[in-house]
Amino acid sequence: MKLIIKILKGDEYIIEAMEDATVLDVKIELEKKSSVPVEHQKLLLVGKTLADEKPVASYGSIKDGTKLTLVIKKPDSLREAMLRHFKKYLQEEQSQRVTSEFMKDFDSKIQQLSLDDLEKIASDILAKKGQRV
């Protein structure tokens, strides 16, 4: 079936999907066409978020030619991600303190890197993703 995916205030893509394909499968195909990472995608059908693990066919109103909306989620900052992680195991005040100390240490280590170091890190990351610098 063909699904039309419209990015809010942006492009429109047509994705071919089997009925047994999951929403995550659709997101993976959309990433290939749009370069929007799967983890930043939120697919909506009439304003309701589609669950990654559910098959497309489980949503009765999705048929051939259905238009879905893609909202691009802003990625969390490192600080937000660390704080959220620490909150799983520590109390609020401890989480804030540990996150602050982590960020101070991280910032100081980043400041010690040369441009050559940063270029090598970037090259390694891109090489793992199959891209060239």
NORBELVEN-V627928 format. One line per field, one symbol per residue. phi: phi as a letter, one per 40 degrees, with the letter a starting at -180 (. if undefined). psi: psi as a letter, one per 40 degrees, with the letter a starting at -180 (. if undefined). Layout:
phi=???
psi=???
This chain:
phi=.cbbbbcdfacbbbbcbcccccccdccccccccbgcddcbcbcbbfgbcccdcccdcccdccbdgccbbbbccccccdccccccccccbbcdcccccccccdccccdccccccccccccccccccccccgbbc
psi=ihhhhhhhfaihihhhiideiidddddddddddeehideehhhihfehhhhdeiideehdehihehhihhhhhhiiidddddddddddeiiddddddddddddddddddddeiiddddddddddddddefii.
